[in-house]
Amino acid sequence: MHKIRKFEINDQEQVKKLFLQLIGGGVDLNAKELINDNAVHCLVIEENEEVVGFASLIIYYLPTLGKMGEIEDVVVAEKCRGRGFGREIMNELIELAKEKKLKKLQLTSSPKREVARALYKSLGFELIDTGVFILNI
C-alpha cells in the first residue's frame, strides 16, 4: 500500500537517491529550506516506509498573468513506474493548485522523457513553444 504525503526533513536522503534517477547527478537538496518556503509545496509517495516518488509545486505571481504555479522534479522510482504513481502525485498537485486558486500551471520536460510527456498531455497540459532562456548564476 502506498500513500501521498507532504515532504518531511527525514525524507531528504531518500529523495536525493530518487533525483539521481531523474538527473543522473548529485543534488544539493536542503529539506529544511524547502519545507520552510511557503511558496514551495513538495509531496512524496511512500510505500512500505520507503519514499518512491517526489514532485513539487512552486507558486509565484506574475504581474501580467496573476498567480501561477510551476511543477518541478517529478520522479517515481524505476521499480515503481507503470503503476500510476506519477498520475496520482500530479493529480494531487493539480488539486492543490486549484485550492490555491492558481490561474495556470506549467512544467518543462525533456523530449527524451516520452512516458512523462504523454502523462502530462493526458492530464491536459499543452506543449507550447516558449523559447525559454536560462542563465545559470
C-alpha atoms as one frame of an Amber mdcrd trajectory, in Angstrom:
protein
   0.000   0.000   0.000   1.247   3.488  -0.795   0.288   6.995   0.229   0.993
  10.532  -0.900   2.015  12.936   1.836   3.948  16.142   2.437   7.723  16.028
   2.145   9.450  15.906   5.560  13.007  16.597   6.707  13.651  12.887   7.270
  12.902  12.220   3.571  15.940  14.166   2.365  18.350  11.272   1.748  15.754
   9.072   0.051  14.678  11.926  -2.217  18.308  12.604  -3.144  18.518   8.998
  -4.372  15.380   9.500  -6.456  16.881  12.635  -8.004  19.847  10.555  -9.178
  17.342   8.635 -11.326  15.873  11.908 -12.577  19.001  13.873 -13.447  21.808
  11.359 -13.091  23.999  13.581 -10.920  24.477  14.858  -7.430  21.905  17.194
  -5.915  22.310  19.836  -3.228  18.931  19.266  -1.589  18.139  21.268   1.518
  14.950  19.814   3.001  14.714  22.455   5.711  14.750  25.322   3.196  12.129
  23.629   1.007   9.827  22.951   3.940  10.179  26.480   5.325   9.498  28.187
   1.981   5.763  28.997   1.841   5.862  29.178  -1.966   7.123  25.596  -2.300
   4.872  22.572  -1.823   6.603  19.196  -2.016   4.895  15.820  -1.963   6.287
  12.310  -1.711   4.895   8.889  -2.443   5.637   6.461   0.349   5.332   2.691
   0.046   6.355   0.299   2.809   8.080   3.168   4.675  10.208   3.992   1.608
   9.962   7.189  -0.437   9.372   6.069  -4.027   8.190   9.319  -5.602   8.521
  13.086  -5.370   7.047  16.177  -7.016   6.887  19.860  -6.171   4.694  22.863
  -6.899   6.225  26.321  -6.738   3.750  29.203  -6.526   4.614  32.679  -7.771
   2.909  35.821  -9.016   3.373  37.401 -12.438   2.134  40.968 -12.948   0.651
  40.109 -16.358  -0.828  36.687 -15.580  -1.507  36.585 -11.850  -0.912  33.673
  -9.514   0.938  30.867 -11.300   2.450  27.512 -10.491   5.467  25.610 -11.734
   5.644  21.852 -11.295   9.198  20.641 -10.822  11.199  17.489 -10.169   8.530
  14.864 -10.772  10.132  11.467 -10.277   8.980   7.942  -9.476  11.460   5.219
  -8.556  12.258   2.980 -11.510  10.958  -0.089  -9.679   7.543   1.596  -9.194
   6.998   3.007 -12.673   3.974   1.873 -14.643   1.750   1.668 -11.554   0.051
   5.062 -11.885   2.087   6.782  -9.154   3.128   9.641 -11.456  -0.501  10.327
 -12.362  -1.533  10.231  -8.690   1.075  12.710  -7.497   0.391  15.008 -10.470
  -3.334  14.944  -9.691  -2.566  15.881  -6.080  -0.526  18.884  -7.269  -3.260
  19.921  -9.708  -5.840  19.804  -6.903  -3.524  21.853  -4.674  -3.164  24.407
  -7.478  -6.952  24.653  -7.707  -7.230  25.099  -3.923  -4.646  27.887  -4.098
  -6.628  29.469  -6.965  -3.754  29.441  -9.436  -4.533  30.661 -12.945  -2.056
  28.428 -14.760   0.321  25.575 -14.149   3.413  24.988 -16.206   6.227  22.495
 -16.311   9.132  21.541 -18.507  10.003  18.040 -19.624  12.838  16.751 -21.754
  11.809  15.293 -25.120  13.655  12.135 -24.015  11.066  11.589 -21.268   8.388
  10.278 -23.635   6.307   8.488 -20.974   6.277  11.556 -18.718   5.324  13.837
 -21.601   2.461  11.514 -22.559   1.260  11.641 -18.936   1.325  15.442 -18.882
  -0.618  15.632 -22.157  -3.203  13.154 -20.830  -3.678  15.437 -17.798  -4.477
  18.392 -20.070  -1.086  20.104 -20.319  -0.331  21.555 -23.747   3.120  21.676
 -25.289   3.949  25.249 -26.284   6.973  26.801 -27.946   8.202  29.369 -25.459
  11.819  29.875 -26.454  12.846  29.550 -22.813  16.184  31.149 -21.928  18.164
  30.140 -18.842  21.040  31.933 -17.101  22.980  29.906 -14.546  24.025  32.131
 -11.646
